[in-house]
Amino acid sequence: MNSRRKFLRQLGGSSALLAGGASLLIPEHVNAREYRESLIESVKPRSVADTINIGLIGSGIIGHYDLDCALKVPGTKVVAVADLYQPRLERAKEVWGSDLFTTRDYREVLARKDVDAVLICVPDHWHDHISIDALKAGKHVYCEKPMVHHIEEGQAVIDAQKKYGKVFQVGSQRASASAVLEAKKRYEAGDIGEITSAEAFLDRTDALGAWQYTLPPVVNPKDLDWDSFLGDAPKKPFEPVRFFRWRNYKDYGTGVAGDLFVHLLTGLHTVTGSLGPSSIYALGDLNYWKDGRDAYDLVTALLDYPKTKTNASFPLAMRVNLATGAGGDIHTRLVGTEGVIDIGWNSFTLNRLKRPNAPMYSKGYDALFTYPQAMQDQFVRQYDEKYPEGKFVRTIQNDPVVKFDVPEGYDDRLDHMIVFFNAIRENKPSLIKEDAVFGMRAAAPSLAANLSVEQKRAINWDPVAMKIKQT
Ligand SMILES: NC(=O)c1ccc[n+]([C@@H]2O[C@H](COP(=O)([O-])OP(=O)(O)OC[C@H]3O[C@@H](n4cnc5c(N)ncnc54)[C@H](O)[C@@H]3O)[C@@H](O)[C@H]2O)c1
């Protein structure tokens, strides 16, 4: 049994969900430490020789988060770090030890025989190149999302994963998050009936949410490799904001669609099993964060999901707004004929109803009261005879609300790392759900939203063949 399931079972039942009114949630005696321990139980190294050596490529913000998380998994060790900015290499030694091998050239990390797996935490325009080089060098790869910068780069990553047979996982941790996987069970159990529509949004408010990350107090161009940073992007003179706040520029980042739609789609595809939409139409705007960026701070998209074995056809309305006055929030609402699942980051709510099996009438907003009294009485008499109370459900009945939440300190990123290292230990790339094909199916519709904004037209997408349809 996987450790999450085991943990949930330990909570006292087959599920951590509690029906009835307010909330589940996790019993107080289960604290975050016990929870983490229960998660990592299944990944204890078998011997010292079983240690998985990690190379980190890109030691910026998420590089720190990802590596610290990976090091919580027993039997992992960091041996090398690559980054283009010298002070970040100095920081790497401060945090992870002075004996660490550091370099500005990621190929030196890949060339090391003692590196088993790499975490690729660089800007989006480098994801495909470094992933392919790493797979070719025989390394297992955890590559941050979105898998690629442009749709046409995706197939080469899929091919490389297949050709070199290494474990490859994309880093949208929603694919392994407890809330998403528990919501999936409810969806598959038919708890919302047939899906009819979905809505997903991820909104932010403040400057850090809008990617205005802190710049170093002094920037010495000699401390970084600007030409290497540019890679396949258009040549431009060095500008610190382009290096340190690269997300705000389309040459390196994928905008709010590539960056954040991809998380929402990873969750949606995990729950529904859908392969992706067949068409994408989007509007984009830069409303608030006019700091020189060329990426939008608001993108709204409509995506048309075709019927598959696991879902009816449904439209998805999706939005990211980096300047909402309402504070940040994230929701994915799956609306079905018999219920709604509303998933947040690490929680969800399930509302269910039973539909009547008798026709409905009302003494309120209905046509009944517009008829003469005698006619109304006759109608009610006949109705009661035909649909006696007790034998028939005569109005909609709401089930108690069900809520799911995780214990304090829960980290979905750790769950995702555990999936990655388990697949390496068992030498089974197939244990990875968010592999290159999944990564492409989440990234491409997100990137198609950017294309749609630019081209002011719907983009038609073949979710099975993973190709843009030129119609
Ligand atoms: N899964 C998540 O929740 C999540 C969250 C944040 C970021 N991310 C993803 O992680 C990636 C990195 O984002 P970040 O916020 O850490 O950016 P960052 O700017 O903080 O860090 C990127 C680092 O990569 C280095 N770098 C750039 N090109 C390089 C190259 N060719 N070789 C070696 N190092 C290179 C830079 O010097 C920088 O230190 C992005 O793709 C982003 O979308 C994922």
The ligand as an SDF file (V2000), in Angstrom:
LIG
                    3D

 44 48  0  0  0  0  0  0  0  0999 V2000
    6.4350   23.5940   -9.2220 N   0  0  0  0  0  0  0  0  0  0  0  0
    6.2820   24.7950   -8.7260 C   0  0  0  0  0  0  0  0  0  0  0  0
    5.4210   25.0370   -7.8780 O   0  0  0  0  0  0  0  0  0  0  0  0
    7.2040   25.8880   -9.1660 C   0  0  0  0  0  0  0  0  0  0  0  0
    7.2770   27.0610   -8.4010 C   0  0  0  0  0  0  0  0  0  0  0  0
    8.1540   28.0460   -8.8190 C   0  0  0  0  0  0  0  0  0  0  0  0
    8.9130   27.8760   -9.9730 C   0  0  0  0  0  0  0  0  0  0  0  0
    8.7780   26.7460  -10.7150 N   0  0  0  0  0  0  0  0  0  0  0  0
    9.5590   26.5890  -11.9600 C   0  0  0  0  0  0  0  0  0  0  0  0
   10.9330   26.4740  -11.6250 O   0  0  0  0  0  0  0  0  0  0  0  0
   11.7490   27.0650  -12.6200 C   0  0  0  0  0  0  0  0  0  0  0  0
   12.7240   28.0430  -11.9710 C   0  0  0  0  0  0  0  0  0  0  0  0
   12.0050   29.0900  -11.3450 O   0  0  0  0  0  0  0  0  0  0  0  0
   12.6470   29.9760  -10.1640 P   0  0  0  0  0  0  0  0  0  0  0  0
   11.5560   30.7810   -9.5920 O   0  0  0  0  0  0  0  0  0  0  0  0
   13.4330   29.1350   -9.2520 O   0  0  0  0  0  0  0  0  0  0  0  0
   13.6330   30.9240  -10.9970 O   0  0  0  0  0  0  0  0  0  0  0  0
   14.9460   31.6460  -10.4460 P   0  0  0  0  0  0  0  0  0  0  0  0
   15.2260   32.7620  -11.3830 O   0  0  0  0  0  0  0  0  0  0  0  0
   14.7910   31.9520   -9.0030 O   0  0  0  0  0  0  0  0  0  0  0  0
   16.0710   30.5340  -10.5800 O   0  0  0  0  0  0  0  0  0  0  0  0
   16.5320   30.0720  -11.8210 C   0  0  0  0  0  0  0  0  0  0  0  0
   18.0200   29.8250  -11.6800 C   0  0  0  0  0  0  0  0  0  0  0  0
   18.4670   29.1710  -12.8640 O   0  0  0  0  0  0  0  0  0  0  0  0
   19.7510   29.6720  -13.1900 C   0  0  0  0  0  0  0  0  0  0  0  0
   19.9730   29.3910  -14.6130 N   0  0  0  0  0  0  0  0  0  0  0  0
   19.4130   29.9900  -15.6850 C   0  0  0  0  0  0  0  0  0  0  0  0
   19.8160   29.3930  -16.8230 N   0  0  0  0  0  0  0  0  0  0  0  0
   20.6830   28.4060  -16.4480 C   0  0  0  0  0  0  0  0  0  0  0  0
   21.4630   27.4680  -17.1580 C   0  0  0  0  0  0  0  0  0  0  0  0
   21.4430   27.4050  -18.4890 N   0  0  0  0  0  0  0  0  0  0  0  0
   22.2430   26.6220  -16.4540 N   0  0  0  0  0  0  0  0  0  0  0  0
   22.3030   26.6620  -15.1020 C   0  0  0  0  0  0  0  0  0  0  0  0
   21.5860   27.5430  -14.3750 N   0  0  0  0  0  0  0  0  0  0  0  0
   20.7810   28.4040  -15.0410 C   0  0  0  0  0  0  0  0  0  0  0  0
   19.6820   31.1200  -12.8410 C   0  0  0  0  0  0  0  0  0  0  0  0
   20.9440   31.6710  -12.6450 O   0  0  0  0  0  0  0  0  0  0  0  0
   18.8320   31.0960  -11.5770 C   0  0  0  0  0  0  0  0  0  0  0  0
   19.6330   31.0550  -10.4190 O   0  0  0  0  0  0  0  0  0  0  0  0
   10.7910   27.7030  -13.6190 C   0  0  0  0  0  0  0  0  0  0  0  0
   10.6450   26.9000  -14.7390 O   0  0  0  0  0  0  0  0  0  0  0  0
    9.4900   27.7950  -12.8660 C   0  0  0  0  0  0  0  0  0  0  0  0
    8.3590   27.7220  -13.7210 O   0  0  0  0  0  0  0  0  0  0  0  0
    7.9520   25.7580  -10.3110 C   0  0  0  0  0  0  0  0  0  0  0  0
  1  2  1  0
  2  3  2  0
  2  4  1  0
  4  5  1  0
  4 44  2  0
  5  6  2  0
  6  7  1  0
  7  8  2  0
  8  9  1  0
  8 44  1  0
  9 10  1  0
  9 42  1  0
 10 11  1  0
 11 12  1  0
 11 40  1  0
 12 13  1  0
 13 14  1  0
 14 15  2  0
 14 16  1  0
 14 17  1  0
 17 18  1  0
 18 19  2  0
 18 20  1  0
 18 21  1  0
 21 22  1  0
 22 23  1  0
 23 24  1  0
 23 38  1  0
 24 25  1  0
 25 26  1  0
 25 36  1  0
 26 27  1  0
 26 35  1  0
 27 28  2  0
 28 29  1  0
 29 30  1  0
 29 35  2  0
 30 31  1  0
 30 32  2  0
 32 33  1  0
 33 34  2  0
 34 35  1  0
 36 37  1  0
 36 38  1  0
 38 39  1  0
 40 41  1  0
 40 42  1  0
 42 43  1  0
M  CHG  2   8   1  16  -1
M  END
$$$$
